[in-house]
Amino acid sequence: MPVRLTTAVVADLPGGRELAFVDVSSDSRCPADVQCVWAGEAALLFEWTSPGRVTRVPLVAQPARGASTIPGGFTLRLIELRPTPRAGQAIAKSDYVATVVIEAAGRTSGALGSVSVGPSCPVQRESDPCPDRALAATLVFRDPAGVEVARALSDSAGFYAVALPPGRYTIVPFTLGGATLPRGVPREIDVPAGDWVTADVMYDSGIR
């Protein structure tokens, strides 16, 4: 399953293995609010620890996907790199978040993303921002016939990931505790073969 890492987090994996997101040595990705002739890339560095061995693993994100081989016959695949650059705004290394999956053989597929709820305030002002909040919630994935295929739980940071066969699905967010609000907004996704699709899910808080 995918894991989301910052440069301050080490993922503990089965078999006494660890994965750390060590550094971003360069980031030339095109800002989201600028038109570029080249999408750009980011140079990332990970550290793979297996019993008795530590290996530094460079990975190039072009602009937010990439892969590198790691000892033991594994592939480290980058699925998402946040935040997306914006013109005139520097990204601190501590703000980078890399979502990766470690594959032993072949390529897996599924969906991942963030779950949030908003708006958080009746009025938002530039001097007093009121961003959406991360939400721990249950998501149900249904196929075109309406059959439940899988469920995913988002964590306290709003992150979820679920393995799915390729195909089209509807994400149905559960309403928490049977209450009317916040109300989840369903959405459709297409999961490609051998890849992960990013699908963020929004809950409406009802605040107006």
Contacts in CASP RR format, 6 or more apart in sequence:
PFRMAT RR
TARGET T0000
AUTHOR 0000-0000-0000
METHOD contacts of the structure
MODEL  1
MPVRLTTAVVADLPGGRELAFVDVSSDSRCPADVQCVWAGEAALLFEWTS
PGRVTRVPLVAQPARGASTIPGGFTLRLIELRPTPRAGQAIAKSDYVATV
VIEAAGRTSGALGSVSVGPSCPVQRESDPCPDRALAATLVFRDPAGVEVA
RALSDSAGFYAVALPPGRYTIVPFTLGGATLPRGVPREIDVPAGDWVTAD
VMYDSGIR
1 101 0 8 1.000
1 161 0 8 1.000
1 162 0 8 1.000
1 163 0 8 1.000
2 79 0 8 1.000
2 99 0 8 1.000
2 100 0 8 1.000
2 101 0 8 1.000
2 112 0 8 1.000
2 161 0 8 1.000
2 196 0 8 1.000
3 11 0 8 1.000
3 19 0 8 1.000
3 99 0 8 1.000
3 100 0 8 1.000
3 101 0 8 1.000
4 97 0 8 1.000
4 98 0 8 1.000
4 99 0 8 1.000
4 157 0 8 1.000
4 159 0 8 1.000
5 11 0 8 1.000
5 19 0 8 1.000
5 20 0 8 1.000
5 21 0 8 1.000
5 97 0 8 1.000
5 98 0 8 1.000
5 99 0 8 1.000
5 100 0 8 1.000
6 21 0 8 1.000
6 94 0 8 1.000
6 95 0 8 1.000
6 96 0 8 1.000
6 97 0 8 1.000
6 98 0 8 1.000
7 21 0 8 1.000
7 22 0 8 1.000
7 23 0 8 1.000
7 24 0 8 1.000
7 93 0 8 1.000
7 94 0 8 1.000
7 96 0 8 1.000
8 94 0 8 1.000
9 20 0 8 1.000
9 21 0 8 1.000
10 18 0 8 1.000
10 19 0 8 1.000
10 20 0 8 1.000
11 18 0 8 1.000
11 19 0 8 1.000
11 20 0 8 1.000
12 18 0 8 1.000
13 19 0 8 1.000
13 102 0 8 1.000
15 50 0 8 1.000
15 51 0 8 1.000
16 50 0 8 1.000
16 51 0 8 1.000
17 48 0 8 1.000
17 49 0 8 1.000
17 50 0 8 1.000
17 51 0 8 1.000
18 47 0 8 1.000
18 48 0 8 1.000
18 49 0 8 1.000
19 46 0 8 1.000
19 47 0 8 1.000
19 48 0 8 1.000
19 49 0 8 1.000
19 76 0 8 1.000
19 100 0 8 1.000
19 102 0 8 1.000
20 46 0 8 1.000
20 47 0 8 1.000
20 49 0 8 1.000
21 44 0 8 1.000
21 46 0 8 1.000
21 96 0 8 1.000
21 98 0 8 1.000
22 45 0 8 1.000
22 46 0 8 1.000
22 47 0 8 1.000
22 56 0 8 1.000
23 44 0 8 1.000
23 45 0 8 1.000
23 93 0 8 1.000
24 42 0 8 1.000
24 43 0 8 1.000
24 44 0 8 1.000
24 45 0 8 1.000
24 93 0 8 1.000
24 96 0 8 1.000
25 43 0 8 1.000
25 44 0 8 1.000
25 45 0 8 1.000
26 42 0 8 1.000
26 43 0 8 1.000
27 42 0 8 1.000
27 43 0 8 1.000
27 85 0 8 1.000
27 91 0 8 1.000
28 40 0 8 1.000
28 41 0 8 1.000
28 42 0 8 1.000
29 39 0 8 1.000
29 40 0 8 1.000
29 41 0 8 1.000
29 42 0 8 1.000
29 61 0 8 1.000
29 63 0 8 1.000
29 64 0 8 1.000
29 81 0 8 1.000
29 84 0 8 1.000
29 85 0 8 1.000
30 36 0 8 1.000
30 38 0 8 1.000
30 39 0 8 1.000
30 40 0 8 1.000
30 63 0 8 1.000
30 85 0 8 1.000
31 84 0 8 1.000
31 85 0 8 1.000
31 86 0 8 1.000
31 87 0 8 1.000
31 88 0 8 1.000
32 84 0 8 1.000
32 85 0 8 1.000
32 86 0 8 1.000
33 86 0 8 1.000
33 87 0 8 1.000
34 87 0 8 1.000
39 62 0 8 1.000
39 63 0 8 1.000
40 62 0 8 1.000
40 63 0 8 1.000
41 60 0 8 1.000
41 61 0 8 1.000
41 62 0 8 1.000
41 63 0 8 1.000
42 60 0 8 1.000
42 61 0 8 1.000
42 63 0 8 1.000
42 64 0 8 1.000
42 81 0 8 1.000
43 58 0 8 1.000
43 59 0 8 1.000
43 60 0 8 1.000
43 61 0 8 1.000
44 58 0 8 1.000
44 59 0 8 1.000
44 60 0 8 1.000
44 61 0 8 1.000
44 78 0 8 1.000
44 81 0 8 1.000
44 98 0 8 1.000
45 56 0 8 1.000
45 57 0 8 1.000
45 58 0 8 1.000
45 59 0 8 1.000
46 56 0 8 1.000
46 57 0 8 1.000
46 58 0 8 1.000
46 59 0 8 1.000
46 68 0 8 1.000
46 76 0 8 1.000
46 100 0 8 1.000
47 54 0 8 1.000
47 55 0 8 1.000
47 56 0 8 1.000
47 57 0 8 1.000
48 54 0 8 1.000
48 55 0 8 1.000
48 56 0 8 1.000
48 57 0 8 1.000
48 70 0 8 1.000
48 71 0 8 1.000
48 76 0 8 1.000
49 55 0 8 1.000
50 71 0 8 1.000
50 72 0 8 1.000
53 71 0 8 1.000
55 70 0 8 1.000
55 71 0 8 1.000
57 68 0 8 1.000
57 70 0 8 1.000
57 76 0 8 1.000
58 68 0 8 1.000
59 66 0 8 1.000
59 67 0 8 1.000
59 68 0 8 1.000
59 76 0 8 1.000
59 78 0 8 1.000
60 66 0 8 1.000
61 78 0 8 1.000
61 81 0 8 1.000
63 81 0 8 1.000
64 78 0 8 1.000
64 80 0 8 1.000
64 81 0 8 1.000
64 84 0 8 1.000
65 77 0 8 1.000
65 78 0 8 1.000
65 79 0 8 1.000
66 77 0 8 1.000
66 78 0 8 1.000
67 75 0 8 1.000
67 76 0 8 1.000
67 77 0 8 1.000
67 78 0 8 1.000
68 75 0 8 1.000
68 76 0 8 1.000
69 75 0 8 1.000
69 76 0 8 1.000
70 76 0 8 1.000
70 102 0 8 1.000
73 104 0 8 1.000
74 102 0 8 1.000
74 103 0 8 1.000
74 104 0 8 1.000
75 102 0 8 1.000
75 103 0 8 1.000
75 106 0 8 1.000
76 100 0 8 1.000
76 102 0 8 1.000
77 100 0 8 1.000
77 101 0 8 1.000
77 102 0 8 1.000
77 103 0 8 1.000
77 107 0 8 1.000
78 98 0 8 1.000
78 99 0 8 1.000
78 100 0 8 1.000
79 99 0 8 1.000
79 100 0 8 1.000
79 101 0 8 1.000
79 112 0 8 1.000
79 196 0 8 1.000
79 198 0 8 1.000
80 97 0 8 1.000
80 98 0 8 1.000
80 99 0 8 1.000
80 112 0 8 1.000
80 113 0 8 1.000
80 198 0 8 1.000
81 96 0 8 1.000
81 97 0 8 1.000
81 98 0 8 1.000
81 99 0 8 1.000
82 96 0 8 1.000
82 97 0 8 1.000
82 99 0 8 1.000
83 91 0 8 1.000
83 95 0 8 1.000
83 96 0 8 1.000
83 97 0 8 1.000
85 91 0 8 1.000
99 112 0 8 1.000
99 113 0 8 1.000
99 161 0 8 1.000
101 108 0 8 1.000
101 196 0 8 1.000
106 194 0 8 1.000
107 193 0 8 1.000
107 194 0 8 1.000
107 195 0 8 1.000
108 163 0 8 1.000
108 194 0 8 1.000
108 196 0 8 1.000
109 163 0 8 1.000
109 164 0 8 1.000
109 165 0 8 1.000
109 166 0 8 1.000
109 191 0 8 1.000
109 192 0 8 1.000
109 193 0 8 1.000
109 194 0 8 1.000
109 195 0 8 1.000
109 196 0 8 1.000
110 161 0 8 1.000
110 162 0 8 1.000
110 163 0 8 1.000
110 164 0 8 1.000
110 191 0 8 1.000
110 195 0 8 1.000
110 196 0 8 1.000
110 197 0 8 1.000
111 141 0 8 1.000
111 152 0 8 1.000
111 161 0 8 1.000
111 162 0 8 1.000
111 164 0 8 1.000
111 169 0 8 1.000
111 171 0 8 1.000
111 189 0 8 1.000
111 191 0 8 1.000
111 196 0 8 1.000
111 197 0 8 1.000
111 198 0 8 1.000
111 199 0 8 1.000
112 159 0 8 1.000
112 160 0 8 1.000
112 161 0 8 1.000
112 162 0 8 1.000
112 196 0 8 1.000
112 197 0 8 1.000
112 198 0 8 1.000
112 199 0 8 1.000
113 159 0 8 1.000
113 160 0 8 1.000
113 161 0 8 1.000
113 198 0 8 1.000
113 199 0 8 1.000
113 200 0 8 1.000
113 201 0 8 1.000
114 134 0 8 1.000
114 154 0 8 1.000
114 157 0 8 1.000
114 158 0 8 1.000
114 159 0 8 1.000
114 160 0 8 1.000
114 200 0 8 1.000
114 201 0 8 1.000
115 134 0 8 1.000
115 135 0 8 1.000
115 136 0 8 1.000
115 137 0 8 1.000
115 139 0 8 1.000
115 154 0 8 1.000
115 158 0 8 1.000
115 159 0 8 1.000
115 160 0 8 1.000
115 173 0 8 1.000
115 200 0 8 1.000
115 201 0 8 1.000
115 202 0 8 1.000
115 203 0 8 1.000
116 132 0 8 1.000
116 133 0 8 1.000
116 134 0 8 1.000
116 135 0 8 1.000
116 158 0 8 1.000
116 200 0 8 1.000
116 201 0 8 1.000
116 202 0 8 1.000
116 203 0 8 1.000
117 132 0 8 1.000
117 133 0 8 1.000
117 135 0 8 1.000
117 182 0 8 1.000
117 202 0 8 1.000
117 203 0 8 1.000
117 204 0 8 1.000
117 205 0 8 1.000
118 132 0 8 1.000
118 133 0 8 1.000
118 182 0 8 1.000
118 202 0 8 1.000
118 203 0 8 1.000
118 204 0 8 1.000
118 205 0 8 1.000
118 206 0 8 1.000
118 207 0 8 1.000
119 130 0 8 1.000
119 132 0 8 1.000
119 205 0 8 1.000
119 206 0 8 1.000
119 207 0 8 1.000
119 208 0 8 1.000
120 130 0 8 1.000
120 131 0 8 1.000
120 132 0 8 1.000
120 133 0 8 1.000
120 205 0 8 1.000
120 207 0 8 1.000
121 130 0 8 1.000
121 207 0 8 1.000
122 207 0 8 1.000
122 208 0 8 1.000
124 130 0 8 1.000
132 202 0 8 1.000
134 154 0 8 1.000
134 156 0 8 1.000
134 157 0 8 1.000
134 158 0 8 1.000
135 154 0 8 1.000
135 158 0 8 1.000
135 182 0 8 1.000
135 203 0 8 1.000
136 153 0 8 1.000
136 154 0 8 1.000
136 155 0 8 1.000
136 156 0 8 1.000
136 158 0 8 1.000
137 153 0 8 1.000
137 154 0 8 1.000
137 158 0 8 1.000
137 173 0 8 1.000
137 174 0 8 1.000
137 176 0 8 1.000
137 184 0 8 1.000
137 201 0 8 1.000
137 203 0 8 1.000
138 151 0 8 1.000
138 152 0 8 1.000
138 153 0 8 1.000
138 173 0 8 1.000
138 174 0 8 1.000
139 151 0 8 1.000
139 152 0 8 1.000
139 153 0 8 1.000
139 154 0 8 1.000
139 160 0 8 1.000
139 162 0 8 1.000
139 171 0 8 1.000
139 172 0 8 1.000
139 173 0 8 1.000
139 174 0 8 1.000
139 201 0 8 1.000
140 148 0 8 1.000
140 150 0 8 1.000
140 151 0 8 1.000
140 171 0 8 1.000
140 172 0 8 1.000
140 173 0 8 1.000
140 174 0 8 1.000
141 148 0 8 1.000
141 149 0 8 1.000
141 150 0 8 1.000
141 151 0 8 1.000
141 152 0 8 1.000
141 162 0 8 1.000
141 164 0 8 1.000
141 169 0 8 1.000
141 170 0 8 1.000
141 171 0 8 1.000
141 172 0 8 1.000
142 148 0 8 1.000
142 149 0 8 1.000
142 169 0 8 1.000
142 170 0 8 1.000
142 172 0 8 1.000
143 149 0 8 1.000
143 167 0 8 1.000
143 168 0 8 1.000
143 169 0 8 1.000
144 168 0 8 1.000
144 170 0 8 1.000
146 170 0 8 1.000
149 164 0 8 1.000
149 165 0 8 1.000
149 169 0 8 1.000
150 162 0 8 1.000
150 163 0 8 1.000
150 164 0 8 1.000
151 162 0 8 1.000
152 160 0 8 1.000
152 161 0 8 1.000
152 162 0 8 1.000
153 160 0 8 1.000
154 160 0 8 1.000
154 201 0 8 1.000
160 201 0 8 1.000
161 196 0 8 1.000
164 191 0 8 1.000
165 191 0 8 1.000
166 191 0 8 1.000
166 192 0 8 1.000
166 193 0 8 1.000
166 194 0 8 1.000
167 190 0 8 1.000
167 191 0 8 1.000
168 188 0 8 1.000
168 189 0 8 1.000
168 190 0 8 1.000
168 191 0 8 1.000
169 188 0 8 1.000
169 189 0 8 1.000
169 190 0 8 1.000
169 191 0 8 1.000
170 186 0 8 1.000
170 187 0 8 1.000
170 188 0 8 1.000
170 189 0 8 1.000
171 186 0 8 1.000
171 187 0 8 1.000
171 188 0 8 1.000
171 189 0 8 1.000
171 199 0 8 1.000
171 201 0 8 1.000
172 186 0 8 1.000
173 184 0 8 1.000
173 185 0 8 1.000
173 186 0 8 1.000
173 201 0 8 1.000
173 203 0 8 1.000
174 184 0 8 1.000
175 181 0 8 1.000
175 182 0 8 1.000
175 183 0 8 1.000
175 184 0 8 1.000
176 182 0 8 1.000
181 204 0 8 1.000
181 205 0 8 1.000
181 206 0 8 1.000
182 203 0 8 1.000
182 204 0 8 1.000
182 205 0 8 1.000
182 206 0 8 1.000
183 203 0 8 1.000
183 204 0 8 1.000
183 206 0 8 1.000
184 201 0 8 1.000
184 202 0 8 1.000
184 203 0 8 1.000
184 204 0 8 1.000
185 201 0 8 1.000
185 202 0 8 1.000
185 203 0 8 1.000
185 204 0 8 1.000
187 199 0 8 1.000
187 201 0 8 1.000
189 197 0 8 1.000
189 199 0 8 1.000
190 197 0 8 1.000
191 197 0 8 1.000
END
